[in-house]
């Protein structure tokens, strides 16, 4: 018949309808979530500048053991100071806020968990071991800690990450520039495990057959996601000259590091969504974290929108067409839920 459609056409039409419905549902959900979040408090923040240079991890430093001993003694104090800083960033008065409502019986639990991580990292640092040793000794433990705090309320994961971040910065404050440059590498190794859901991606990937199209697509993306992030960042910088956050302008070394890390993070969440065939990772973690944190760090939604546009373009150029097709539905959802129809909907 003239108006009949082939099975291939019907399947293609069905896929288009499914994707449109998925995107529409995600946008409606994001609008409701965004409307509930009070993101009005903006707080200043400074970061440590760490020179981008070759570092000899094993170079003997006669002060290192003394510095480590001093830091070990003050981990408890630094943990408390970092917790107060977290409250300041989020606009929370811990003396009034019912922390137990988030499933955290006492703030000391989270502080102790993070302090334990740093205690072990300092031990490796003191023994002149390379930072990658943390992947062996603490990688799995850090993944478990991340899961412990991510499986309830999105804010819990943010509290964990911010506690880790500010406690690390306070540790760095106590060090000389030379020690700081070395310890930053240990800090970054643990941060990668704590911030990124790579544990989930690896576990899901292991459940896929070797010839799974999704697994093949994820493997290609993970092999290039850092270079994609760097290229996306440079495009973002060129199109947003003069843009400033609380950490300075986009040319700032530490802001470049954190922005590139965030772009990597978005790609890892794309991998998680694809492997799980679900929007759950975006709904449970990525979108809530961005909505809570970005306004407080003076990161505009336009900057996020520009980043997603540049990222989409870069992935379209560098991924094989069949691999890009795997990620496209989730990438489209990200573009839509961070569009003006959602993040300026209040």
Number of C-alpha atoms within 10 A of each C-alpha: 4 4 5 8 11 9 9 9 11 12 12 12 13 12 12 13 12 13 17 15 12 17 22 15 12 19 21 13 14 24 18 13 16 21 14 10 12 10 16 11 14 17 14 12 13 10 14 14 13 15 13 8 7 8 12 11 17 12 9 9 13 8 11 17 15 12 16 19 13 12 21 18 11 12 21 16 12 21 25 18 15 22 24 16 18 24 16 16 18 20 15 14 12 14 7 7 10 13 14 10 9 13 12 15 12 11 13 14 11 21 22 15 17 22 22 14 17 22 17 15 22 22 15 17 24 17 11 16 15 15 21 14 15 21 16 10 13 18 19 14 15 23 20 15 19 21 16 13 21 18 12 14 15 19 17 21 22 22 18 23 19 21 26 27 19 20 26 23 19 17 22 20 12 14 18 12 14 12 17 20 21 22 21 17 18 23 22 14 18 22 16 17 21 24 21 19 21 18 19 18 20 13 12 16 21 10 11 14 11 11 8 13 14 23 22 17 22 25 15 16 23 15 10 14 20 17 13 21 25 18 16 25 23 16 16 21 18 11 13 15 11 11 14 16 17 16 18 16 16 22 15 13 18 18 19 17 13 11 19 20 18 16 21 23 21 20 22 21 24 26 30 26 21 23 24 16 13 14 20 13 19 22 16 15 19 16 18 19 17 16 19 19 18 16 18 22 18 16 17 15 18 14 15 18 18 17 22 21 15 20 24 18 12 16 23 16 11 14 16 13 12 12 21 20 15 22 24 17 20 24 23 16 21 22 19 19 23 23 17 13 14 19 19 12 12 11
